[in-house]
Every structure is written in C-alpha cells, then in structure tokens.
Amino acid sequence: MKLADVYFSTEQNVLDLLLDEESQDVLSLSNNGQVVEFMQVAVVPYKDVIYTILKPETVLEDVFEDEAVVFAVKIDEDQEPYLKVEKNEEIAQYVFQEYYKMLDELAEEEE
C-alpha cells in the first residue's frame, strides 16, 4: 500500500483525536476505504494551520520504517476536518524543527 495524499478519520473527528492530550491510541485513518494506522508524534501550529507529525504503523511502500510524515489539518466543504500530506518541503522541515525544539525543551525541564 502507498501513502495517500488525504486521510479522514474512521472513528471520530480527526481534530478531536489529534488534540486529545490523553489519547495514546493508534489513529485509524482512511483513504478510499484503505485504512492506515498511524501513531501521533506531535502537533505543531504554524501560520494559522495545525500540522501533525504521524508515524505509519501500517507498512507503506513509499515510507521507510523509521520515517514520519507531516500532515496539515484541512476542512472540507461539509466542515469536516481531514489530513493532507504536506508537500511543501520548507513547511515540513519547519514543522520537524519545531518538534525537535519541543523535545529539547522537555529534556531541559527534566534535568
């Protein structure tokens, strides 16, 4: 199976799932009936858009086993949120850099 450009939640509102700080569950996301499971790594707001870093738990042909993917939260015409793969390399790199900064801050707090 290949990574699709767009995913919808199979369970509930995808934004609610992403912003639930208590959730440790695997996210089951669907594209045209194909379900892919992801682990949430981080949520990063940038320029009025919410981005999320997700690591596929389902094997995908075009994603390495240790690789994560940046998605932007979008809203469709029915006001339902969905995730779209961020293809702008500069934005994706910014999101990862912000995630690394968050990790550094957490490590400093624990010292």
HELIX and SHEET records of a PDB file:
HELIX    1   1 VAL A   14  LEU A   19  1                                   6    
HELIX    2   2 GLU A   89  GLU A  110  1                                  22    
SHEET    1   A 7 VAL A   6  SER A   9  0                                        
SHEET    2   A 7 LEU A  27  ASN A  31 -1                                        
SHEET    3   A 7 GLN A  34  TYR A  46 -1                                        
SHEET    4   A 7 VAL A  49  PRO A  56 -1                                        
SHEET    5   A 7 VAL A  69  ILE A  75 -1                                        
SHEET    6   A 7 PRO A  81  VAL A  85 -1                                        
SHEET    7   A 7 VAL A   6  SER A   9 -1                                        
END                                                                             
